[in-house]
Amino acid sequence: MNSDHLQSILADSPVGTVLPAIAQLNLPDWWLAGGAVRNTVWRAIFGEDCGLVINDFDIAFFDAVGERSQELAAKSSLTLQFPNYQFDVKNQASFARWRTGRQTFTSTEDGITNWLHTATATGVRLDAQMQWEFFTPYGLDDLFNGIIRPTPAHIDNPDADNKAAGFLQRCPRLQLVEK
């Protein structure tokens, strides 16, 4: 499976609907990643057997001089356009300032690479010409094969284990890969 297949799944989903609006925000170095991407793909693959749905849209960006107000303004704009969806907009440059114990990231990609699971660390965005781009630091095999695997930074993280258990409960055809 490749990024063309990923695009075909996402384009005809709520992800494809909100992506142009996110692009219009012009957030620096932004990516939509996380559960919206992962759950859309797993629902497409496993169908009704998979009870995972889009809870929110995780939008990561990087602005070294940005303030929290930037995140809130982007979230507000998207919520006005799509009142039935939830948005989580986070500047990876300031993440450590307001999340106690979190490391400082050097880029949006650095932040996404550090997310809990490999299938969750998959980013999509539209460039200035509205062409799809993908960020897949761990490839797409785990995503397309329904594999729950912690990223290297979270191999011994109880949060990753707890999230994985929740995924398996709602989508039993997934496979957990132990450390």
N, C-alpha and C positions, 0 to 999 in steps of 0.2 A: 504494500500500500504506500501511496506517496502523497505529496501535498496537493496534487490535482484531485485525488479522491477526497481528501480532507475538505478542500474548497467546495466540491460538489455537495457534500453533506451539509456544510455550514451555510452555504449560500441560500438554501431553501428552508432556513430555520430562523428563529428570532435573532440569532447571531448575525445573519445576513441582513436583517432588517435594521438593527441598531448600529452596525459597523460604519455606514456612511455618516451617521450623526456624530459618532465618536471622532471620526476623521475631521469633521468640520470644526471641532473644538481646537484643533491645532496644538494639542499638548505636545511638548517636546519628547521625542523618542518614546512614543506610547505603544503599548501592546494591549490587546484584550487577551486574557489568558485565564487559566483556572477552570472552575467548575462549569461555566457556561459552554466552553469548548469541549471539555471532557465529557460532560453528561449528554450533550447533544450527540456526540459520536457514539457513546455507549448505547443510548436509546435507539439510534439508527441501526446499530449492529444487533442488539439483543431484543429490540422491540418492547412489547408490553411486559416481558419478563423482567425488565429493568425499570425499577421505580425511581431512578435518579432523574431529577428535573433541574431546570435552571432556577436556582434560588436567587442569584444575583449575577451581575456582570462585573468581573474584576478587571479594572482598567489600571494598568501600571504605567507610569511615565517617570522621567528623570529631569529634574530642574534643580541644579545645585543652589540657586538663590530663591527658589520658590517658597511660598508660604502656604500654610494650611488652607487659607482662604481660596487658593487656586483649586484645590481639591473640591472644596465645598461648592464653588461656582460651577465647576464642570458637572458635579453630581446634580446640582439644582437644574441646570440647563437640560440634561438628559432626562431627568424626572418629569420636567414640564412636557417634553416631547413624547415620553413613554411612561405615563402615570401608572401603568400596570406592572412595570418592571422595577427591580431594585438595582442600584448601582453602587459599587464600592470603588472609589477613585483614590489611588495612593501614589504619592510622589516617593519613589524609591530612594531619592537623595535624602529625604528627611525622615524616613521610616524609623530610624534608630532614635531620633529625638523624642518621639512620642510613644514609642513601644519599648518599654523597659526591657533591657537585656538583649535587645536585637542588635545585630551587627550593622555597620554602615555599609551600604552598597555603593559601587562605583559606576553603575549603569542600570538601566531598566533590565537588561539581559542578565546582569549579575543577580538582581533581585529575583527574577523569575526562575533562574537556575537553582536558586536556593529554596524554592517552594517544596512542600512536603513530599510529593510523589512525582515520578517521571511523567506520567500521563497528564498530570495537572500542569506541569511546566511546559505547556505548549501555547505559543502566542500567535495571534493573527492580527493583521491590520491592513489598512488600505493606504497606499502611497498617494502622493499628490495627484497622480493621474487616475486614482481610484482602482489601481491594480492590487490584487491580493499579495501580501507578503507573509512569510511564516518564520517563526523562531522556534526551533525544535532541538534544544541542546542535548536531549537524550534520544533523538530520533522519534519515529512514529510507531514502531513495532508494539510497544506496551499499550499505547492508546488503542490501536486497531485490534489488538489481541485480547483486550480486556484484562490486562495485567496491572495489578496494584503493586508497585515497587517503590520503596522510599528512595529519595535522592541521596547521594553520598553523605550530605550534611545531616541527614535525618535518619540514618540507619538505626540508631539506638534512641530515637525520640518517641516517648509514649504518645505524644500528640499524633504522630504519623500512624502509630498502631491503632489508636482509637478511631481516627478517621477511616482507616482501612476497614475496621470492623463495621462501621456504619455503612460504608459502600457495599460490603458483602451482604449485609442485612437487606438492603434495598435492591440489590442487583446480584442475585446469587450465582449467576453464570460467570461472574468475574473470578479471576484467580489471584490469590495472594502469593507473592514471592517473598519468602523469608530472607532475612539478611544474608 
